[in-house]
Amino acid sequence: MKKETTYLILLTAIYFLVSFVGILHHELWLDEAHHYLLARDSNSFVELIQNTRYEGHPILWNALLYGITRFSLNPFWMQFLHILISTSVVFIFLRKAPFNWIFKTLFIFGYFMIFEYNVISRNYILGVLFLFLACSAFEKREQKFTLICFLLALAVNSHLLFSVPAFALLLTLLLEQLNSREFLKKKFIPGYLIFMFGVILIYFQIHYTHSDWFLEPIAQLSFIEKATPGFVSFFKGVVAIPDFSSIHFWNTNLVVIWSKSATTILALLMYLLPLVLFFKNRKTLFFIYIALIGTQIFFFITHRASMRFQGMPFLLIIMGLWIEHYYIPEDSKLKKLLNTFRLTSAQKPIIYAILIIHFGSGIYAYSMDHKYSFASAKKTVDYLKSNKLYSQQIVSVTCEGTSISAYLEKKVYFLCSNDYQSFCRWDSVCSNNNEAEIIAMINKHAVTEPHFVYVSCYTLNDKRSKGWQHINANIKLRYLDSFGQSIGETITYYVYEVSKI
């Protein structure tokens, strides 16, 4: 067996095993459970389409989960599917990417590939899969243009954020065709049409989304508030150093916590990084900066600030290094100018410094997720099952019951909607979940259901005595236990037994 093949098989196997152990110790948080339940509790594919009308997400990931949930209600199989996809991404990267094995190893065990887009089960890994497949075909981009367009169309339909690099890569290819006077040649037209169809598909999915609940609060923000997440996203995605001092390290950045002024300066300087790395080829520079502009627009419109979104600028650097390998270095005034600063000697140390940071952060995040609970829902449900409370009606206030429903493998009664639900209806959560309102809803529910188990992040009158206590003339309750202190969520689940007097 060749040395290259041995490395490929060995690293892929190690990655899969590490990922498998990771999902065995990872508890689902709200967003993971929500998409799983959209699929689980849709009785038909048409109903799945209807249920996703409040999402703002393409249906591709939910469609895959719909297939999984036809065979099992256990959310483990969603996690298993997810690491199969991430392992496929790693296999493609190890086999096709034009980097050495040290580079490849640092990347696949870095923060995003071992933790954020691997252990946490979301639709982002699909976008990475299709982008990397497109990069793997880039060497023969003229012959495989239609295939690349198809893969980019799939990336667009994985997550709206992945429209950005997909458009940027297509525009780079079109620029190359214009320079060679091959634009609109007959052999390229099927590719144009396929990508256009993918864009139309994502347009209709997003356009008919009921997103007022999401966009209205953002519209009220100032320009600075809208622009800040995008401005710092490049820095936070490349210098991915979480807050090591807290169990709540997720979505944090140590440099930001240390000094916002320093972060502002470093974030501004970070936009010079593509010049340092890619000044030898204008097409790669074009791809990177067009994609960075696109990410700024995305962050400005959506005000997304979580690490899973900030991983995109880092992926752009990896993609830029990948496709640049297939371009012949150009002679340009920019190249001659920047060559005088001897930037070439700085490229390799910068790249490996970034990869080492991500490798260290990835190992840290993975080990913390192994040691501590990422979310508290699983521990809460394990308690309900071990104390034989599972068969009773489980009641929550609203979307905090979503993760509970995933592990219960059945719907939970949501007081806000007066119905059995599982996935979160983002536009219909209670407007004011104060104690008086919740007790009023419990009173009303106790008329038809005289005994039930209340599981929520909203405590009831701070009653934590193990004995039964009258909360008013109509109902009594008994505090059972609480579960908190998790990485991904700051909420604590409180468990009460409630009975009508």
Secondary structure, DSSP 8 states (H G I E B T S, - for coil): --HHHHHHHHHHHHHHHHHHHHHHT----HHHHHHHHHHHT-SSHHHHHHHGGGT-S-SHHHHHHHHHHTT---THHHHHHHHHHHHHHHHHHHHH--S-HHHHHHHHTSHIIIIITTTS--THHHHHHHHHHHHHTGGGTTTTHHHHHHHHHHHHTT-GGGHHHHHHHHHHHHHHHHHTT-TT-GGGHHHHHHHHHHHHHHHHHHHTS--HHHHHHHHTS-HHHHHHHHHHHHHHHHS----TT-S--TT--HHHHH-HHHHHHHHHHHTTHHHHHHTT-HHHHHHHHHHHHHHHHHHHHH---SHHHHHHHHHHHHHHHHHHTTS-----HHHHHHHTTTTHHHHHHHHHHHHHHHHHHHHHHHHHHHHS-S-SHHHHHHHHHHTT-TTS-EEESSTTHHHHHHHHTS-EEETTTTEEE-S--GGGS-S---HHHHHHHHHHHHTT-SEEEEEESS-STT---SS-EESSSSEEEEEEEEE---SS----EEEEEEEE-
